[in-house]
Amino acid sequence: MKVIRLLTCDSSFEANLIKAKLESEGIPSFVTNENFSALMPNFNRFLGIGIQVMIFESDLERAKEILNLSQ
């Protein structure tokens, strides 16, 4: 199973709310870059760096529906 980035968030709080919502709907997820973003906040969103919510690629469409994301 391939792991992909669903979203990049501005804060750890936001990322963990999204993670909790996904997990309450049965979609496993995890958050990356929390520590780096806390230590180097000026680099958030620079070249894709930031607090990221990661999911399995097979859960992508359902996660988008749950979070009302559109492309």
N, C-alpha and C positions, 0 to 999 in steps of 0.2 A: 504494500500500500504506500502510495506516495503522499507525503505531507506537503501542504502548500500554505502560503500566507493568505489569510482571508482579508484582514484589515491591518492598517498601521494606525495606531492611536496616539494622541497627544499626551495622555496621562495613564498611569498605572490603574487608577480608579476606573476610568472608562473601559480599558481593556479587560479588567476583571469582571465588570458588569456584563460585558458581552460574553465572556467566557461562561459566566454563571447562567446566562440566558440559554446559551447553546447547550450546556450540559443538562439543564432542566428539561430540554426537549430531546435528550438522548444522543446528542452529538458530542463526542469527545473532543476536547480542545486543550491547548496550552498556550501560555504567554511567554514570549521571549524578549530579551533586551531590556528588561526592567532595571537591572542594576546599572548597565551601561548608560541608559538614559538618565538615571538619577545622578550619576557621576559627571556626565558630559551633556547637560541639557541643551547646550547650544547646537548640538549635532542632531537633535530630533528632526525627523523628516528630511535630513540631508542625505542624498543618495540612497533613499529607502531605509535609512536607519531610523529607528523609533521603536516604540513598544508594539510588538506584533502579535496578533491572534492567529494561531496556526491550527489547521484542521486537516483531516484526510481529504484527498481530492474527491473521493467518492461521495462525500457529504456536502460538496460545494453548493449544488443547486438547492438543497433543502435548507442549508444555512442562510443562503440569500433570501429565501422565502420567509424564514423566521425573522430575520433582521430587516426585512423590507428593503433590500439592496437591489438596485437595478443597474444594468450596464448600458 
